[in-house]
Amino acid sequence: MFFIELFRYLFYGTGMLLAPVLQLAIFASTLLLDQQGLPQKGQKNDEDVLPDVEIMTVSTLFFFEIFGH
């Protein structure tokens, strides 16, 4: 798969290798949120609580090129 994408990038200037590199990832724990998804007041983040949600920023231009409009 990688070599196909490398071929597309080198010869046609298209493909998945044009995708932006992830610049920012946000990790969060849903245990610290209430029913509406807001942070609970007065609850401290323990070191034992592991994040279970990852939010990754992706360029919308890349999204529309891959998945269409």
JOLINVEN-V279516 format. One record per residue. SS is DSSP state (helix for helix, strand for strand, loop for the rest). OMEGA is omega as a letter, one per 40 degrees, with the letter a starting at -180 (NA if undefined). NEAR is the number of other C-alpha atoms within 12 Angstrom. Layout:
SS | OMEGA | NEAR
SS | OMEGA | NEAR
This chain:
loop | a | 10
helix | a | 11
helix | i | 13
helix | i | 15
helix | i | 18
helix | i | 17
helix | i | 16
helix | a | 17
helix | a | 17
helix | a | 15
helix | a | 12
helix | a | 14
loop | i | 14
loop | i | 18
loop | a | 22
helix | a | 24
helix | i | 21
helix | a | 20
loop | i | 21
loop | i | 17
loop | a | 14
loop | a | 13
loop | a | 12
loop | i | 13
strand | a | 13
strand | i | 14
strand | a | 15
strand | i | 20
loop | i | 24
helix | i | 20
helix | a | 21
helix | a | 23
strand | i | 20
loop | a | 14
loop | a | 10
loop | a | 9
loop | i | 12
loop | i | 14
strand | i | 17
loop | a | 16
loop | i | 10
loop | i | 9
loop | a | 13
loop | i | 14
loop | i | 18
loop | i | 11
loop | a | 8
loop | a | 9
loop | i | 16
loop | i | 15
loop | i | 18
loop | i | 14
strand | i | 16
strand | i | 14
strand | a | 15
strand | i | 15
loop | a | 16
loop | i | 17
loop | i | 17
helix | i | 14
helix | i | 14
helix | a | 21
helix | a | 16
helix | i | 12
helix | a | 15
helix | a | 17
helix | i | 10
loop | a | 9
loop | NA | 9
